[in-house]
Amino acid sequence: MTAEVRFADWRARIEARLDAALPSSAQAPQGLHQAMRYAVLGGGKRMRPLLVMAAGEVFGASADDLDAPAMAVELIHAYSLVHDDLPAMDDDALRRGKPTTHVAFDEATAILAGDALQARAFSLLADAPVAATLRVGCLQALAQAAGAAGMCGGQALDIDATGKLQSMDELTRMHALKTGALIRAAVRMGALCGHAQEDDLQRLDRFADALGLAFQVRDDILDVEASSEQLGKTAGKDQAQDKSTFPALLGLDGAKAELSGLVQVMEQALAGYGEEADSLRALGRLAVERDH
């Protein structure tokens, strides 16, 4: 089975389970439930749940055990996008090729939808049909990645940096929290479901850290080179908001060289594994070669 076919199968599985896990739009409060489903279903690369599945595959985890963390990390990601797009944050009107949630509904509903998606993510992990120690491990990994020491902290640094010139160290740290922490949690949760040992977890952390940064460097490059139609979101937004980016600090060629270096780090981190890690390798390539 090729990586593309495997990813398509995983995406279909994840989509079906997310659909079943979210409340019906016919159930009151209908507006909130409609907004939750709008923010999650029918779009997105599903990179984070795919990383859960691929990391679990390395250690022979069952697909049933991987379902809850795969859904949970995608719900956290979706909630973060809903909130990031709000006027008080990035003030964006386009996401995944359609109006952002606060534009399609209203700001109050979007805030509540994000809150509810975050709560649903943790309830899915808490109710997962796995050993209690595994549930706690996944809850701990996702909570740390989503909070002030991870994604929320990175977003706060991003807001603080608007209009300021960041150093490479500051920019790298910001994105390690804002983007990288959730990617790292996705990989770690998948590995935990396969009962990976500590040395394996450390190797996969190195892979995930490099992947998270590579994902952001590629995002910054696409923000310069791609159109809004191609991206499905507003192109040139970072430059318009006077934010530091890798191309801004390194130049476009320098940013591409940085991306190549991160590819090497990912390859080295997975060098000790055989074909069981091919899906992870393919996701690494997808992150750096994507055009949207």
C-alpha positions as CSV (number, residue, x, y, z in Angstrom):
1,M,0.0,0.0,0.0
2,T,1.4,3.4,-1.0
3,A,1.7,6.2,1.5
4,E,-1.0,8.2,-0.4
5,V,-3.5,5.3,-0.2
6,R,-2.7,4.8,3.5
7,F,-3.2,8.5,4.2
8,A,-6.5,8.5,2.3
9,D,-7.7,5.6,4.3
10,W,-6.7,7.2,7.6
11,R,-8.3,10.5,6.6
12,A,-11.5,8.8,5.8
13,R,-11.4,7.0,9.1
14,I,-10.7,10.1,11.1
15,E,-13.3,12.1,9.2
16,A,-16.0,9.5,10.0
17,R,-15.1,9.4,13.7
18,L,-15.0,13.1,14.0
19,D,-18.4,13.3,12.4
20,A,-19.7,10.9,14.9
21,A,-18.0,12.5,17.9
22,L,-19.3,16.0,17.3
23,P,-22.9,16.9,18.4
24,S,-25.6,16.9,15.8
25,S,-26.4,20.3,14.3
26,A,-30.1,19.5,14.8
27,Q,-29.6,19.3,18.6
28,A,-29.9,22.5,20.7
29,P,-28.1,24.8,20.8
30,Q,-28.1,24.4,17.0
31,G,-26.0,27.4,16.2
32,L,-23.1,26.3,18.5
33,H,-23.2,22.8,17.2
34,Q,-23.3,23.9,13.6
35,A,-20.3,26.1,14.2
36,M,-18.3,23.3,15.8
37,R,-19.0,21.0,12.8
38,Y,-18.2,23.8,10.3
39,A,-14.9,24.4,12.0
40,V,-13.8,20.8,11.9
41,L,-15.4,18.8,9.1
42,G,-14.8,18.8,5.4
43,G,-11.4,20.4,5.1
44,G,-7.8,20.5,6.3
45,K,-4.8,18.4,5.7
46,R,-5.4,16.3,8.9
47,M,-1.6,16.4,9.4
48,R,-1.8,16.0,13.2
49,P,-4.1,13.0,13.3
50,L,-2.1,11.4,10.5
51,L,1.0,11.8,12.6
52,V,-0.7,10.1,15.5
53,M,-1.6,7.1,13.2
54,A,1.9,7.0,11.6
55,A,3.8,7.2,14.9
56,G,1.5,4.4,16.3
57,E,2.3,2.3,13.2
58,V,6.0,2.4,14.1
59,F,5.3,0.5,17.3
60,G,2.3,-1.7,16.1
61,A,-0.4,0.2,17.9
62,S,-4.0,-0.7,17.0
63,A,-6.0,1.7,15.0
64,D,-8.8,1.5,17.6
65,D,-6.4,2.7,20.3
66,L,-5.2,5.6,18.1
67,D,-8.7,6.9,17.2
68,A,-9.2,9.0,20.4
69,P,-5.8,10.8,20.3
70,A,-6.1,11.4,16.6
71,M,-9.5,13.0,17.0
72,A,-8.4,15.0,20.1
73,V,-5.4,16.6,18.5
74,E,-7.4,17.6,15.5
75,L,-10.1,19.2,17.7
76,I,-7.5,21.2,19.5
77,H,-6.0,22.3,16.2
78,A,-9.4,23.3,14.9
79,Y,-10.3,25.2,18.0
80,S,-7.0,27.1,17.8
81,L,-7.7,28.1,14.2
82,V,-11.2,29.4,15.1
83,H,-9.7,31.6,17.9
84,D,-6.6,32.6,15.9
85,D,-8.8,34.0,13.1
86,L,-10.9,36.2,15.4
87,P,-10.6,40.0,15.0
88,A,-8.8,40.2,18.4
89,M,-6.1,37.8,17.1
90,D,-5.2,37.5,13.4
91,D,-8.5,39.0,12.1
92,D,-8.7,36.7,9.1
93,A,-11.8,36.1,6.9
94,L,-10.7,33.0,4.9
95,R,-9.7,29.6,6.2
96,R,-9.5,26.3,4.2
97,G,-11.0,28.1,1.2
98,K,-14.2,29.3,3.0
99,P,-15.2,32.0,5.4
100,T,-13.7,31.7,8.8
101,T,-16.0,30.6,11.6
102,H,-16.7,34.0,13.1
103,V,-17.5,35.4,9.6
104,A,-19.8,32.4,8.8
105,F,-21.6,32.7,12.2
106,D,-20.6,35.5,14.6
107,E,-17.7,36.2,17.0
108,A,-19.5,35.0,20.2
109,T,-20.5,31.7,18.6
110,A,-17.0,31.3,17.2
111,I,-15.5,31.8,20.7
112,L,-17.9,29.3,22.2
113,A,-17.3,26.8,19.4
114,G,-13.6,26.9,20.1
115,D,-14.1,26.5,23.8
116,A,-16.4,23.5,23.2
117,L,-14.1,21.8,20.7
118,Q,-11.3,22.0,23.3
119,A,-13.4,20.5,26.0
120,R,-14.6,17.7,23.6
121,A,-10.9,16.9,22.8
122,F,-10.1,16.1,26.4
123,S,-13.4,14.3,27.0
124,L,-12.5,12.0,24.1
125,L,-9.1,11.2,25.6
126,A,-10.6,10.7,29.1
127,D,-13.2,8.2,27.8
128,A,-10.8,6.3,25.5
129,P,-11.1,2.5,25.8
130,V,-7.5,2.0,26.8
131,A,-5.5,1.5,30.0
132,A,-5.8,4.3,32.5
133,T,-2.0,4.9,32.4
134,L,-2.2,5.4,28.6
135,R,-5.2,7.8,29.0
136,V,-3.2,9.9,31.5
137,G,-0.1,9.9,29.4
138,C,-2.1,11.2,26.4
139,L,-4.0,13.7,28.4
140,Q,-0.7,15.0,29.9
141,A,0.9,15.3,26.5
142,L,-2.0,17.1,24.9
143,A,-2.6,19.5,27.8
144,Q,1.0,20.6,27.9
145,A,1.1,21.1,24.2
146,A,-2.1,23.2,24.2
147,G,-1.5,25.5,27.1
148,A,0.8,28.3,28.1
149,A,3.9,26.1,27.8
150,G,2.8,25.3,24.2
151,M,0.4,26.5,21.6
152,C,-1.3,29.3,23.7
153,G,2.1,30.6,24.8
154,G,3.3,30.6,21.2
155,Q,0.3,32.6,20.1
156,A,0.9,35.1,22.9
157,L,4.5,35.5,21.8
158,D,3.2,36.0,18.2
159,I,0.9,38.8,19.3
160,D,3.6,40.4,21.3
161,A,6.0,40.3,18.3
162,T,3.7,42.0,15.8
163,G,5.5,45.0,14.4
164,K,8.8,44.0,16.0
165,L,11.9,42.5,14.4
166,Q,12.5,39.1,16.1
167,S,15.8,37.3,16.2
168,M,16.1,33.9,14.7
169,D,16.2,32.4,18.3
170,E,13.0,34.3,19.2
171,L,11.2,33.3,16.0
172,T,12.2,29.7,16.3
173,R,11.1,29.5,20.0
174,M,7.8,31.1,19.1
175,H,7.0,28.6,16.4
176,A,8.3,25.7,18.5
177,L,5.5,26.6,20.9
178,K,2.8,27.8,18.5
179,T,3.0,25.1,15.8
180,G,5.6,22.6,17.0
181,A,4.2,21.7,20.4
182,L,0.9,20.2,19.0
183,I,2.8,18.3,16.3
184,R,5.1,16.9,19.0
185,A,2.1,15.8,21.1
186,A,0.6,14.1,18.1
187,V,3.7,12.0,17.5
188,R,4.2,11.3,21.2
189,M,0.6,10.2,21.7
190,G,0.8,7.8,18.8
191,A,4.0,6.3,20.1
192,L,2.6,6.0,23.6
193,C,-0.3,4.0,22.2
194,G,2.3,1.5,20.9
195,H,4.1,1.4,24.3
196,A,7.2,3.0,23.0
197,Q,10.2,3.1,25.3
198,E,11.8,6.4,26.5
199,D,14.7,6.4,24.1
200,D,12.2,5.9,21.2
201,L,10.1,8.8,22.5
202,Q,13.2,11.0,22.6
203,R,14.1,10.2,19.0
204,L,10.5,10.9,17.9
205,D,10.5,14.1,19.8
206,R,13.5,15.2,17.7
207,F,11.7,14.2,14.5
208,A,8.6,16.0,15.6
209,D,10.4,19.2,16.6
210,A,12.1,19.4,13.3
211,L,8.9,18.6,11.5
212,G,7.0,21.3,13.4
213,L,9.6,23.9,12.5
214,A,9.8,22.7,8.9
215,F,6.0,23.0,8.6
216,Q,6.2,26.7,9.7
217,V,9.2,27.5,7.5
218,R,7.2,26.1,4.5
219,D,4.2,28.1,5.6
220,D,6.3,31.3,5.6
221,I,7.6,30.5,2.1
222,L,4.2,29.8,0.7
223,D,2.9,33.0,2.3
224,V,5.4,34.8,-0.1
225,E,5.1,32.6,-3.2
226,A,1.5,31.3,-3.3
227,S,-1.9,32.9,-3.9
228,S,-4.8,33.1,-1.6
229,E,-6.7,30.7,-3.9
230,Q,-3.9,28.2,-3.7
231,L,-3.5,28.4,0.0
232,G,-7.2,28.6,0.9
233,K,-6.4,31.4,3.3
234,T,-5.2,35.0,2.9
235,A,-1.8,35.1,1.3
236,G,0.7,37.8,2.4
237,K,-0.9,38.2,5.8
238,D,2.3,38.1,7.8
239,Q,3.9,40.8,5.7
240,A,0.8,42.9,5.9
241,Q,0.8,42.6,9.7
242,D,4.6,43.4,9.9
243,K,5.4,40.0,11.5
244,S,8.9,38.4,11.5
245,T,9.1,35.3,9.2
246,F,11.9,33.0,8.1
247,P,12.0,34.6,4.6
248,A,12.0,38.1,6.2
249,L,15.0,37.2,8.4
250,L,16.9,34.8,6.1
251,G,15.7,35.8,2.6
252,L,13.8,33.3,0.5
253,D,16.8,31.3,-0.5
254,G,18.0,31.2,3.2
255,A,14.6,30.0,4.3
256,K,14.7,27.2,1.7
257,A,18.2,26.3,3.0
258,E,16.8,26.2,6.5
259,L,14.1,23.9,5.3
260,S,16.7,21.5,3.8
261,G,18.6,21.4,7.0
262,L,15.4,20.4,8.9
263,V,14.8,17.6,6.4
264,Q,18.2,16.2,7.3
265,V,17.3,16.3,11.0
266,M,14.1,14.4,10.4
267,E,15.9,11.8,8.4
268,Q,18.6,11.3,11.0
269,A,16.0,11.0,13.8
270,L,14.2,8.1,11.9
271,A,17.4,6.5,10.7
272,G,17.2,3.7,13.3
273,Y,13.8,2.5,12.1
274,G,12.9,0.4,9.1
275,E,9.9,0.4,6.8
276,E,7.6,0.7,9.8
277,A,8.5,4.4,9.9
278,D,7.9,5.0,6.2
279,S,4.6,6.7,6.9
280,L,6.3,9.2,9.2
281,R,9.0,9.8,6.6
282,A,6.3,10.4,4.0
283,L,4.5,12.9,6.3
284,G,7.8,14.7,6.7
285,R,8.2,15.0,3.0
286,L,4.6,16.1,2.6
287,A,5.2,18.9,5.1
288,V,8.1,20.4,3.3
289,E,6.9,19.8,-0.3
290,R,3.3,20.9,0.0
291,D,1.9,23.7,-2.1
292,H,-0.8,24.9,0.2
